[in-house]
Amino acid sequence: MKKPTSLPAGAVPALPAGGVMKSLPLLHQFLFDGAWDDGTARELPTLLFFADMGKWKVCVSDRALSLVAFTTGESFEDLLRSIEKGLKEGSLDWRPAKHDGGKGRRS
């Protein structure tokens, strides 16, 4: 297996030519843009996917701003589109993240 190369700070992988991510440019930028507008490094976010009661759900964690938001979708693509829409419209319900210093327990 070939070892992946790392991207320089601020370098964003090209938007895929096909597939669902091509239609989700804001989500792509949110996930992969490692620099703020002023050029300083930005800690990249994480997405935690899970299924509950027949629906797809995701925890969107903006680690740079210590915020989390949750959204749902009927399908996995709907879930990704929900994140894109929330980023575009500013409608994600961001809340302060609860950190425990990496001990695995909520405070």
N, C-alpha and C positions, 0 to 999 in steps of 0.2 A: 504494500500500500504506500502510495506516495505521500510524503509528509506535506501538509498544506503550508503555503507561504502566508505570512502575516501581511496585512495591509499597513502602510504608513498611517500615522494618526491623521484623521480627517479624510482618508480615502474611502470612498463608498463603492462597494461592488456595483457593477453595471446592472441596471434593471433588466431582468431576464427578457429575452425576445418572445417567449411564449409562456403559457401556463397562467395560473391565477394571479401570481405576484405582479405580472405586467399591468394588470388592472388596479393595482393597489400601490400607487407611487408614494403616497404619504406614509403608509405603513412601512414600506421598504426604506424610506429615508429615516423614519423614526428608529427602525431596528439597526441600521447599519452606519448612520452618519456619526462618526466618533469625534466631531468637533463642533463647537458653537460657532456662531457667525463671526465672532472676534478671533477665531483660530485656536482658542484654548481647548484642551481635551475635554470630551464629554463622556461620562461613564454610560455605556450602552444599556438599554433596558432588557428585561426578560419577559417572556410570555410563558405562563404555566397553563396548559390545556387539561381539561378534565370533562367527564360526562356525568350528568346528574339528572335523574328522573326523565331520561329520554332526550335530553338537550345537551348540546355542546356548550361548554363554558370556558372562559379564559380569565386569568388574573394578569392584567397588564401592569408591570412594575417598572416605573420610571425611576431607576436607581439614582440618576443624576439629581433629581429633585426630591427624592424620598417620598414618592407618591404611588398609590395603587388605584386601579379601577377594575371593575368586573363587567363583563358583558356576556350575552348568550346568543346562540344561533341554532336554527333547526338542523343545519348541516355544517360541516367544517368550513366550506366556502362562505356560507352565510355568516359564520362567526368572524372570519377574516374581514369580510365586507363591513361588518358591524364595527370593528375596530377602525377601519379606514374612515367610515362615516363619522365616528366619534372624534377622530383626529381632525377631520376636515371641518366639522361644524363646531368643534369645541364642546361637544356634548357628553364626553365621558365624565362620569361622576368620580373625579379624583378625590382621594382621601389620604391623609398622612399615613405613611407606612409605619408599621410597628416593628422595631428592630430589637433583637435580643443579644446582639454582639456575637452572632454566629453559633449560639449554643443549642439551636434547634427547638427552642421553646418560645412561645409568644409571651411578651411581657404584659 
